[in-house]
Amino acid sequence: MRIDVFTIFAGLVDTFCSESLLGKARSNGLLDLRCHDLREHATDAHRTVDDSPFGGGAGMVMRPEPIFASVEAAKPPRPLFLLGPGGRRFDQRLAQELAASDGFSLLCGRYEGIDHRVREHLVDEELSIGDVVLSGGEVAACLIIEAVTRLLPGAMGNSVSPVTESFGASGLLEEPQFTRPATFREWDVPAVLRSGDHARIARWRRAQALHRSLRYRPDLVEALGGLSDDDRRLLEEFASAAYP
């Protein structure tokens, strides 16, 4: 997959995406990440990419010329997403859609915003990672790249992980996880997980996922059409062993 990122902090994105799973995906040829410095297409000696807004107001606005020139020179994969608060909310479903594609591109804003002609005539869509304001789109870009890349076949060591984790095949939050030691500061790992009864363990995990989702994200359960009769029985079976 090819992902192009347009930013004035290309090194920031490149460094983050050179570590851990993302770094391995790039080394193995699964991810072709290209970070483009918008300043390389500025036309003055100071490599200026911003200017004061017409009509007055606080802050500076990113100029359209360097952005258009950078994108046109790179010929990046489409769609080209502008990262901003007014866009479609990025979620796991969209990550899965993008992971099934050949690639896409991300445009990171800075300062007070981007000249609106970029929105109107260059980008395909705007994406938001949530109702929060950042100083720029680079952190959002890294989040999207990681969320998508980890879903690529071969990117993760265990192919089952993206299926069983939160927002995976079940559509629910993931159940609590435990590892050694079996007892830590008098807190014990649930006996069912040490029982060797895999059928019961599977039921316990489903019950815990339901319990956590109902408590913290009831909208996820609603999106699945509510609780089935089997789910209700599971919740009753493990009612005394529910984890927060």
N, C-alpha and C positions, 0 to 999 in steps of 0.2 A: 504494500500500500504506500502511495505517495501522499504526504501531507506538506503543504507549503504554509509558512507563517510569515506575515508581513508586519514588521515592528521596528521601532527605533532602538530596541534592546534585544537584538538577535542573539547575543551571547548569553543572555539570561535564560532564554528558552532552550537554546542549544545545550547549555550546561546541565539544566535540569533533566533534559531528555537524553543525557548521555550516561545516566546512572541506573542501577538496578535493572528491573525488567525492561524498561525502555531502551537502555543501553544495549542489552542483550538482543533485543528485537532489531535494533539498528545493525549491530555487528553480524547478525545472522541473515540479514537481507530481508527481513519481514517488513521493516519500516524504512521508507525512504523519506527522511525528514529534511526539508530545505528551509532554512531561516533566512529571510531577506531583510537587509537593513534599509529602511526607507530613506535614510539620509544619503545613501549612495546615489539617489536620483534627485537630490536637491540641486539647484542651479546656481547657488552663490557660494562664495568662499567659506562662509560660516556653516554651510550645510543646513540651512534653515528649513524646517518642515512645518512651522506654525506661524500664525499671524494673529493680530487682534481682530475681534469680530466686528463685522459691519453692524452699525446701529448701536455700538457701545456695549458695555457689560463686562463682567469680571472674567478673568482667565483668557486663555489663548485657544485658538481653533486650528486644528491640523489642516494644512493646505491641500487642495485636491491634486496639484500637479505631480508631486513626488509619489503619491499613492497610485495614481493612474499609470504613471511611467513605470513604476516598479512591477505592478501586476502585468502590464502589457509586455514588459521585457521577459518576465519569468514564464508566461504562458502556463499558469498553474492549473491543477485539476479543479474542476467545478463540482459542486457549488462552492462559491466563495462566501464565507460567513463573516459578517461584521460582529464583533463581540461588544454587546451593549445592553443596557437595562431594559430596552424596549422590545427585545426580541422574544422569540419562542423559547420556552424554558427547556434547557438541556436536561435530559433524564436518561435512565438506563435504556429505555426503549429506543430513543434516538441514537444512543451509542451503538446499539445492536444494528440499527439500520445503516449507520455509517461504516461499521466494521464489515458489513456485507458488500460495500462498494469498493471501487478501485482507488478512491482517494477523494480529498477535499482540501479546502484552503481556509485559513483564518486570518482576519485582519484585526490587529490590536490597536485600539485607539489610545490616546493620551491627552493630557491637558484638559480643556473644558469640553472637548468633543471633536468631531470630524465634520468638515464641510459637507453640507447635506447633499450636494451633487454626487458625492461618493455613494451615499445610500441610494439615491435615485437611479444612477446610471452605471454603476460598477459592480456592486455586490449583489448577490442573489437573495440573501436573507440575513436577518439579524438573529443572533443567539444570545441568551442570557443564562448565567449559572445561578441566578437567584436575585431576590430583591435586596441587593446590597451594592454599594458603590465602592469601586476600587480606583486606584490611581491610574490604572491602565489595564489592558486586556491580556497581558502576558501570563498572569497567574491563571486566568480563566482558560487561556489557550493550553497551558500545561495540563490542567485538569481534564480538558476534553481529549487531548492527545493520549493521556494515560488511560482514561476510561475506555476509549476505542481500541487502543493497541492491545490491551490485555485480553480482548475478546478475539483477536486474530488467531486462527489455527496455528498452533505451535508456539505461541508467545508465552504461555504459562506451562510450567512443568507438569501440572495436573490438569488435564482437559475437563475434569468433572467440576473443578472449582467454580468457574463462572456459571455453572448450571445450578449448583446447590447454595450459593451465597445469596445475600440479600438482593431482592429484585431479580432473581434468577428465574428458573423455570416455574417455581411455585408462585411467583409474584409477591411473596411475603418477605418480612424481615427474617434474617437468619437466626437459628436457635443459638443459645449460649454454647460456647466452646470451652473445653477443659483439656489439660495435659498434665504430665507428671510434675510434681508428686501427687499421689492420690489424696494425701492429706497435707494441707498447708495452713499453719497457724490455727489448727483445729477446725478448719473448713474442709469438708470432704467433697470429693467428686461424686456426683450422683451415682448410686449403686447400679442403676440400670445401665449406665455406660460401661461398667466393669463386669456386667453379667455374661457377656458373650452371646446373649439372645438378640440376634440382629433384627429380627422382626419386631421385637418390643422396642429396641433402640430406635428403629425407624418411626414407630408410632410416637415415641417420646419426643423425637426431634420435630415431627409435624405438629404435635400438641404445643410444644414450646414456641415454635414459629408462629402459630396461631395466637397464642397468648400474648406474645410480645407485640405482634402486629395490631391486635385488638386494643392493646393498652396504649401504644405509641403512635401507630399509623392506621387507625380504623378505615381510612380511605382506601387502603390497599385491599382490605377484605371486601369492602363494598364494590370495588372495581372488579372483583372476581365473582360478583353476584351474591355475596353474603356467605354465611356458613351453611355447609351441607349437613345432612343428618350424620354422616360419618365423622365430620369435623366436630360436631356437638358431642358425639360419644367420646371422641378422643379427649376433648377438654374436660369432660366429666371424669374420664379414667385417670387423668393426671392432674386433677384439680388441686390436690394436696401437695403437688411437687412443682408448682408453677414458679418460674424464676422471673425477677424483674428485668 
